[in-house]
């Protein structure tokens, strides 16, 4: 006979094993660099998060503006 864990203990057991999230990549080097920087936020102090997001926004805008200036459709 096996014992079943109460629901809250079962949930804690499931949370104990970290699951590696699939990394998002676009194939556009400039965009992929921004995504990688945002993915590393977990490892950085919370005080640095705003700066990372502001930098990411600026870099993504530049990448999209460069494509628009070149007459290309943004890559999705």
N, CA, C and O atoms as CSV, one atom per row, in Angstrom:
chain,resi,resn,atom,element,x,y,z
A,1,UNK,N,N,0.846,-1.174,0.000
A,1,UNK,CA,C,0.000,0.000,0.000
A,1,UNK,C,C,0.894,1.242,0.000
A,1,UNK,O,O,1.847,1.318,0.776
A,2,UNK,N,N,0.598,2.195,-0.849
A,2,UNK,CA,C,1.381,3.426,-0.898
A,2,UNK,C,C,0.603,4.544,-0.231
A,2,UNK,O,O,-0.624,4.608,-0.309
A,3,UNK,N,N,1.339,5.415,0.422
A,3,UNK,CA,C,0.711,6.557,1.070
A,3,UNK,C,C,0.691,7.732,0.116
A,3,UNK,O,O,1.668,7.993,-0.587
A,4,UNK,N,N,-0.411,8.430,0.093
A,4,UNK,CA,C,-0.507,9.626,-0.726
A,4,UNK,C,C,-0.209,10.838,0.137
A,4,UNK,O,O,-0.607,10.910,1.299
A,5,UNK,N,N,0.493,11.778,-0.452
A,5,UNK,CA,C,0.817,13.008,0.277
A,5,UNK,C,C,-0.386,13.934,0.260
A,5,UNK,O,O,-1.134,13.964,-0.717
A,6,UNK,N,N,-0.579,14.693,1.336
A,6,UNK,CA,C,-1.610,15.732,1.289
A,6,UNK,C,C,-1.297,16.699,0.154
A,6,UNK,O,O,-0.144,16.833,-0.254
A,7,UNK,N,N,-2.318,17.366,-0.349
A,7,UNK,CA,C,-2.183,18.232,-1.516
A,7,UNK,C,C,-1.080,19.276,-1.360
A,7,UNK,O,O,-0.329,19.518,-2.305
A,8,UNK,N,N,-0.968,19.903,-0.174
A,8,UNK,CA,C,0.051,20.944,-0.002
A,8,UNK,C,C,1.462,20.358,-0.011
A,8,UNK,O,O,2.383,20.999,-0.516
A,9,UNK,N,N,1.652,19.159,0.533
A,9,UNK,CA,C,2.964,18.514,0.500
A,9,UNK,C,C,3.313,18.058,-0.913
A,9,UNK,O,O,4.474,18.125,-1.318
A,10,UNK,N,N,2.327,17.600,-1.655
A,10,UNK,CA,C,2.558,17.182,-3.038
A,10,UNK,C,C,2.976,18.387,-3.880
A,10,UNK,O,O,3.866,18.278,-4.724
A,11,UNK,N,N,2.343,19.521,-3.654
A,11,UNK,CA,C,2.687,20.736,-4.392
A,11,UNK,C,C,4.111,21.169,-4.070
A,11,UNK,O,O,4.842,21.593,-4.965
A,12,UNK,N,N,4.519,21.069,-2.800
A,12,UNK,CA,C,5.874,21.432,-2.414
A,12,UNK,C,C,6.886,20.505,-3.062
A,12,UNK,O,O,7.948,20.956,-3.489
A,13,UNK,N,N,6.579,19.223,-3.143
A,13,UNK,CA,C,7.483,18.270,-3.784
A,13,UNK,C,C,7.658,18.602,-5.250
A,13,UNK,O,O,8.765,18.514,-5.781
A,14,UNK,N,N,6.580,18.983,-5.909
A,14,UNK,CA,C,6.643,19.336,-7.329
A,14,UNK,C,C,7.478,20.596,-7.528
A,14,UNK,O,O,8.203,20.710,-8.516
A,15,UNK,N,N,7.379,21.537,-6.599
A,15,UNK,CA,C,8.132,22.786,-6.698
A,15,UNK,C,C,9.605,22.593,-6.383
A,15,UNK,O,O,10.429,23.418,-6.779
A,16,UNK,N,N,9.952,21.541,-5.692
A,16,UNK,CA,C,11.328,21.319,-5.257
A,16,UNK,C,C,12.267,21.069,-6.424
A,16,UNK,O,O,13.437,21.446,-6.355
A,17,UNK,N,N,11.798,20.452,-7.476
A,17,UNK,CA,C,12.641,20.152,-8.636
A,17,UNK,C,C,12.507,21.284,-9.653
A,17,UNK,O,O,11.476,21.403,-10.313
A,18,UNK,N,N,13.540,22.117,-9.783
A,18,UNK,CA,C,13.439,23.221,-10.738
A,18,UNK,C,C,13.374,22.690,-12.170
A,18,UNK,O,O,14.051,21.730,-12.537
A,19,UNK,N,N,12.551,23.339,-12.943
A,19,UNK,CA,C,12.384,22.965,-14.343
A,19,UNK,C,C,13.090,24.012,-15.193
A,19,UNK,O,O,12.846,25.210,-15.045
A,20,UNK,N,N,13.954,23.564,-16.070
A,20,UNK,CA,C,14.682,24.473,-16.962
A,20,UNK,C,C,13.743,24.933,-18.062
A,20,UNK,O,O,13.242,24.121,-18.840
A,21,UNK,N,N,13.507,26.227,-18.126
A,21,UNK,CA,C,12.643,26.781,-19.166
A,21,UNK,C,C,13.364,26.756,-20.508
A,21,UNK,O,O,14.581,26.928,-20.586
A,22,UNK,N,N,12.596,26.541,-21.541
A,22,UNK,CA,C,13.168,26.549,-22.884
A,22,UNK,C,C,13.585,27.979,-23.228
A,22,UNK,O,O,12.827,28.927,-23.026
A,23,UNK,N,N,14.779,28.112,-23.741
A,23,UNK,CA,C,15.289,29.433,-24.093
A,23,UNK,C,C,14.686,29.897,-25.421
A,23,UNK,O,O,14.620,29.136,-26.386
A,24,UNK,N,N,14.258,31.129,-25.451
A,24,UNK,CA,C,13.673,31.702,-26.660
A,24,UNK,C,C,14.792,32.298,-27.495
A,24,UNK,O,O,15.611,33.068,-26.992
A,25,UNK,N,N,14.825,31.947,-28.748
A,25,UNK,CA,C,15.797,32.516,-29.683
A,25,UNK,C,C,15.070,32.887,-30.967
A,25,UNK,O,O,14.199,32.155,-31.436
A,26,UNK,N,N,15.437,34.028,-31.526
A,26,UNK,CA,C,14.766,34.524,-32.726
A,26,UNK,C,C,15.575,34.291,-33.989
A,26,UNK,O,O,15.031,34.293,-35.093
A,27,UNK,N,N,16.875,34.089,-33.823
A,27,UNK,CA,C,17.745,33.986,-34.993
A,27,UNK,C,C,18.308,35.346,-35.400
A,27,UNK,O,O,19.139,35.431,-36.304
A,28,UNK,N,N,17.856,36.407,-34.732
A,28,UNK,CA,C,18.366,37.754,-34.976
A,28,UNK,C,C,19.346,38.049,-33.844
A,28,UNK,O,O,18.930,38.222,-32.698
A,29,UNK,N,N,20.640,38.109,-34.148
A,29,UNK,CA,C,21.651,38.228,-33.086
A,29,UNK,C,C,21.409,39.372,-32.106
A,29,UNK,O,O,21.545,39.178,-30.898
A,30,UNK,N,N,21.055,40.553,-32.593
A,30,UNK,CA,C,20.861,41.694,-31.690
A,30,UNK,C,C,19.706,41.449,-30.729
A,30,UNK,O,O,19.780,41.804,-29.553
A,31,UNK,N,N,18.648,40.846,-31.232
A,31,UNK,CA,C,17.480,40.562,-30.386
A,31,UNK,C,C,17.797,39.437,-29.409
A,31,UNK,O,O,17.415,39.501,-28.240
A,32,UNK,N,N,18.490,38.411,-29.882
A,32,UNK,CA,C,18.840,37.288,-29.011
A,32,UNK,C,C,19.750,37.721,-27.862
A,32,UNK,O,O,19.666,37.159,-26.771
A,33,UNK,N,N,20.611,38.702,-28.086
A,33,UNK,CA,C,21.459,39.221,-27.010
A,33,UNK,C,C,20.616,39.891,-25.933
A,33,UNK,O,O,20.889,39.745,-24.742
A,34,UNK,N,N,19.594,40.625,-26.354
A,34,UNK,CA,C,18.704,41.292,-25.395
A,34,UNK,C,C,17.937,40.252,-24.590
A,34,UNK,O,O,17.811,40.370,-23.371
A,35,UNK,N,N,17.427,39.239,-25.270
A,35,UNK,CA,C,16.677,38.180,-24.591
A,35,UNK,C,C,17.571,37.487,-23.559
A,35,UNK,O,O,17.135,37.217,-22.440
A,36,UNK,N,N,18.799,37.204,-23.929
A,36,UNK,CA,C,19.733,36.544,-23.003
A,36,UNK,C,C,19.968,37.405,-21.764
A,36,UNK,O,O,20.036,36.880,-20.652
A,37,UNK,N,N,20.091,38.711,-21.941
A,37,UNK,CA,C,20.299,39.610,-20.801
A,37,UNK,C,C,19.093,39.587,-19.861
A,37,UNK,O,O,19.257,39.587,-18.641
A,38,UNK,N,N,17.899,39.568,-20.416
A,38,UNK,CA,C,16.693,39.533,-19.593
A,38,UNK,C,C,16.574,38.179,-18.882
A,38,UNK,O,O,16.138,38.117,-17.733
A,39,UNK,N,N,16.961,37.100,-19.564
A,39,UNK,CA,C,16.902,35.772,-18.950
A,39,UNK,C,C,17.830,35.660,-17.737
A,39,UNK,O,O,17.596,34.831,-16.857
A,40,UNK,N,N,18.859,36.468,-17.683
A,40,UNK,CA,C,19.821,36.413,-16.583
A,40,UNK,C,C,19.395,37.245,-15.372
A,40,UNK,O,O,20.134,37.328,-14.391
A,41,UNK,N,N,18.220,37.855,-15.429
A,41,UNK,CA,C,17.768,38.703,-14.327
A,41,UNK,C,C,17.664,37.959,-13.008
A,41,UNK,O,O,17.903,38.548,-11.953
A,42,UNK,N,N,17.316,36.688,-13.041
A,42,UNK,CA,C,17.190,35.914,-11.803
A,42,UNK,C,C,18.463,35.925,-10.989
A,42,UNK,O,O,18.431,35.844,-9.761
A,43,UNK,N,N,19.585,36.025,-11.680
A,43,UNK,CA,C,20.885,35.977,-11.023
A,43,UNK,C,C,21.345,37.351,-10.529
A,43,UNK,O,O,22.378,37.457,-9.868
A,44,UNK,N,N,20.594,38.388,-10.843
A,44,UNK,CA,C,21.007,39.748,-10.493
A,44,UNK,C,C,20.156,40.305,-9.363
A,44,UNK,O,O,19.011,39.891,-9.183
A,45,UNK,N,N,20.704,41.233,-8.609
A,45,UNK,CA,C,19.928,41.866,-7.538
A,45,UNK,C,C,18.717,42.599,-8.122
A,45,UNK,O,O,18.778,43.128,-9.232
A,46,UNK,N,N,17.639,42.623,-7.379
A,46,UNK,CA,C,16.395,43.241,-7.833
A,46,UNK,C,C,16.600,44.707,-8.217
A,46,UNK,O,O,15.912,45.224,-9.097
A,47,UNK,N,N,17.538,45.366,-7.560
A,47,UNK,CA,C,17.786,46.778,-7.839
A,47,UNK,C,C,18.271,47.008,-9.275
A,47,UNK,O,O,18.135,48.109,-9.808
A,48,UNK,N,N,18.824,45.987,-9.888
A,48,UNK,CA,C,19.358,46.118,-11.252
A,48,UNK,C,C,18.324,45.808,-12.334
A,48,UNK,O,O,18.574,46.062,-13.513
A,49,UNK,N,N,17.175,45.265,-11.953
A,49,UNK,CA,C,16.196,44.833,-12.940
A,49,UNK,C,C,15.678,45.973,-13.808
A,49,UNK,O,O,15.569,45.817,-15.024
A,50,UNK,N,N,15.360,47.104,-13.213
A,50,UNK,CA,C,14.832,48.233,-13.987
A,50,UNK,C,C,15.830,48.657,-15.058
A,50,UNK,O,O,15.447,48.890,-16.205
A,51,UNK,N,N,17.090,48.758,-14.696
A,51,UNK,CA,C,18.113,49.145,-15.662
A,51,UNK,C,C,18.228,48.154,-16.806
A,51,UNK,O,O,18.414,48.549,-17.957
A,52,UNK,N,N,18.117,46.868,-16.497
A,52,UNK,CA,C,18.191,45.842,-17.543
A,52,UNK,C,C,17.007,45.976,-18.486
A,52,UNK,O,O,17.169,45.887,-19.704
A,53,UNK,N,N,15.807,46.190,-17.930
A,53,UNK,CA,C,14.629,46.338,-18.781
A,53,UNK,C,C,14.710,47.606,-19.636
A,53,UNK,O,O,14.328,47.587,-20.806
A,54,UNK,N,N,15.201,48.697,-19.067
A,54,UNK,CA,C,15.341,49.933,-19.843
A,54,UNK,C,C,16.336,49.749,-20.983
A,54,UNK,O,O,16.086,50.194,-22.103
A,55,UNK,N,N,17.446,49.104,-20.707
A,55,UNK,CA,C,18.444,48.836,-21.738
A,55,UNK,C,C,17.869,47.912,-22.806
A,55,UNK,O,O,18.074,48.134,-24.000
A,56,UNK,N,N,17.150,46.876,-22.376
A,56,UNK,CA,C,16.536,45.937,-23.321
A,56,UNK,C,C,15.566,46.662,-24.240
A,56,UNK,O,O,15.564,46.429,-25.449
A,57,UNK,N,N,14.745,47.536,-23.676
A,57,UNK,CA,C,13.784,48.289,-24.479
A,57,UNK,C,C,14.487,49.152,-25.520
A,57,UNK,O,O,14.101,49.176,-26.689
A,58,UNK,N,N,15.518,49.853,-25.082
A,58,UNK,CA,C,16.276,50.719,-25.986
A,58,UNK,C,C,16.920,49.907,-27.119
A,58,UNK,O,O,16.855,50.303,-28.283
A,59,UNK,N,N,17.530,48.790,-26.780
A,59,UNK,CA,C,18.208,47.969,-27.795
A,59,UNK,C,C,17.210,47.350,-28.772
A,59,UNK,O,O,17.487,47.265,-29.968
A,60,UNK,N,N,16.058,46.920,-28.274
A,60,UNK,CA,C,15.044,46.361,-29.169
A,60,UNK,C,C,14.485,47.431,-30.099
A,60,UNK,O,O,14.239,47.165,-31.275
A,61,UNK,N,N,14.283,48.639,-29.578
A,61,UNK,CA,C,13.815,49.750,-30.426
A,61,UNK,C,C,14.813,50.020,-31.549
A,61,UNK,O,O,14.427,50.184,-32.706
A,62,UNK,N,N,16.083,50.064,-31.203
A,62,UNK,CA,C,17.120,50.301,-32.215
A,62,UNK,C,C,17.117,49.211,-33.278
A,62,UNK,O,O,17.230,49.503,-34.468
A,63,UNK,N,N,16.989,47.962,-32.855
A,63,UNK,CA,C,16.983,46.844,-33.799
A,63,UNK,C,C,15.784,46.950,-34.741
A,63,UNK,O,O,15.920,46.745,-35.947
A,64,UNK,N,N,14.613,47.271,-34.191
A,64,UNK,CA,C,13.417,47.405,-35.028
A,64,UNK,C,C,13.501,48.630,-35.929
A,64,UNK,O,O,13.085,48.574,-37.085
A,65,UNK,N,N,14.035,49.737,-35.415
A,65,UNK,CA,C,14.180,50.944,-36.223
A,65,UNK,C,C,15.153,50.710,-37.369
A,65,UNK,O,O,14.943,51.213,-38.473
A,66,UNK,N,N,16.220,49.949,-37.116
A,66,UNK,CA,C,17.200,49.662,-38.165
A,66,UNK,C,C,16.555,48.840,-39.277
A,66,UNK,O,O,16.815,49.086,-40.455
A,67,UNK,N,N,15.721,47.872,-38.920
A,67,UNK,CA,C,15.027,47.071,-39.929
A,67,UNK,C,C,14.062,47.933,-40.727
A,67,UNK,O,O,13.971,47.795,-41.947
A,68,UNK,N,N,13.334,48.828,-40.044
A,68,UNK,CA,C,12.368,49.697,-40.724
A,68,UNK,C,C,13.100,50.644,-41.679
A,68,UNK,O,O,12.633,50.894,-42.790
A,69,UNK,N,N,14.237,51.163,-41.247
A,69,UNK,CA,C,15.005,52.075,-42.094
A,69,UNK,C,C,15.531,51.376,-43.331
A,69,UNK,O,O,15.677,51.988,-44.389
A,70,UNK,N,N,15.813,50.094,-43.192
A,70,UNK,CA,C,16.323,49.317,-44.318
A,70,UNK,C,C,15.185,48.820,-45.213
A,70,UNK,O,O,15.426,48.175,-46.233
A,71,UNK,N,N,13.948,49.124,-44.824
A,71,UNK,CA,C,12.795,48.720,-45.612
A,71,UNK,C,C,12.420,47.268,-45.435
A,71,UNK,O,O,11.742,46.685,-46.281
A,72,UNK,N,N,12.859,46.685,-44.338
A,72,UNK,CA,C,12.555,45.278,-44.067
A,72,UNK,C,C,11.374,45.188,-43.114
A,72,UNK,O,O,11.134,46.094,-42.316
A,73,UNK,N,N,10.643,44.090,-43.205
A,73,UNK,CA,C,9.606,43.803,-42.241
A,73,UNK,C,C,10.261,43.231,-41.003
A,73,UNK,O,O,11.175,42.414,-41.117
A,74,UNK,N,N,9.814,43.641,-39.806
A,74,UNK,CA,C,10.376,43.051,-38.593
A,74,UNK,C,C,10.214,41.535,-38.587
A,74,UNK,O,O,9.187,41.010,-39.018
A,75,UNK,N,N,11.230,40.841,-38.099
A,75,UNK,CA,C,11.202,39.391,-38.015
A,75,UNK,C,C,10.332,38.983,-36.841
A,75,UNK,O,O,10.485,39.518,-35.743
A,76,UNK,N,N,9.430,38.054,-37.052
A,76,UNK,CA,C,8.549,37.596,-35.963
A,76,UNK,C,C,8.884,36.211,-35.580
A,76,UNK,O,O,8.255,35.649,-34.683
